[in-house]
Amino acid sequence: MQIKVHTKNIQLSKRLEEYVNKKVSRLDRYLPNIQSADMELRVEGRSQQPIAELTIRSKRGVIFRAEDKKQEDIFAAIDVVVDKMYRQIRRYKTKKQRRRKGAERWVEAVEELDVIIPEDESDLELEDFEEEGLAEVVRRKHLELKPMSEEEAIEQAELLGHNFFVFLNEETGVINVLYRREDGHYGVLITEGN
C-alpha cells in the first residue's frame, strides 16, 4: 500500500509522518487490497483546529473516506480518523457478506466497481460568499466516469459520505447525478443535451 501524507498550515515532522504510516498501514489487515492511502492533515481557523482526512482506494476502485474535525490534538485526530476508517471497512465487508448469501450478481458488480476520483477528493464546495454576496467558483474537479448501476452509485456515495454522486448509467449510457433527498431516500437527475 502506498501512503501519502499531505499537510496544510502544519509542519510534517518525521515523528508525525511515522505515526501516520504506522496507524494507516494497520488497515491493510482488514482490507488487504488497499492500493493507496492519502492522509491530509491541516489546521484551520483562529483556534488552530486540527483536521485529519483519510482517503483509501482499493485495487478494485472502491473509495473510502473519513474525516475528523473535533479533536484538540493532531495525533488524536489521526487516531479517530483511522478508527472511523476501520468501521467503514467493516461495514463494507459486512454488507458484501450479506449480499453474497442471496445476491451473487450484486456482489460481482460491487467488486468490479471502477470509479476514478482525482487527487483532491475533498467535498465539492464553494467557500463562503464574498462580502458583496456573490458566489464564485473556487474549485474545479475533473472526473473520469465509468459505467455503473444506480445501486453501485448509491454504494459509492455512501462510502464517500457525499450527498450526491455523478456517474455514467450503464443501462442508458447517460450521465446521471444521484442525490440524497431530505427523507433519506435517493433521487436521480438524468441529463439530456443537444
Stockholm file with secondary structure:
# STOCKHOLM 1.0

chainA/1-194         MQIKVHTKNIQLSKRLEEYVNKKVSRLDRYLPNIQSADMELRVEGRSQQPIAELTIRSKRGVIFRAEDKKQEDIFAAIDVVVDKMYRQIRRYKTKKQRRRKGAERWVEAVEELDVIIPEDESDLELEDFEEEGLAEVVRRKHLELKPMSEEEAIEQAELLGHNFFVFLNEETGVINVLYRREDGHYGVLITEGN
#=GR chainA/1-194 SS CEEEEEEESSCCCHHHHHHHHHHHHGGGGTCTTEEEEEEEEEEETTTTEEEEEEEEEETTSCEEEEEECCCSSHHHHHHHHHHHHHHHHHHHHHHHHHHHHHCHHHHHHHHTCCCBCCSCCSCCCCCCCCTTSCCCCCCCCCCBCCEECHHHHHHHHHHHTCSEEEEEETTTCCEEEEEECTTSCEEEEECCCC
#=GC SS_cons         CEEEEEEESSCCCHHHHHHHHHHHHGGGGTCTTEEEEEEEEEEETTTTEEEEEEEEEETTSCEEEEEECCCSSHHHHHHHHHHHHHHHHHHHHHHHHHHHHHCHHHHHHHHTCCCBCCSCCSCCCCCCCCTTSCCCCCCCCCCBCCEECHHHHHHHHHHHTCSEEEEEETTTCCEEEEEECTTSCEEEEECCCC
//
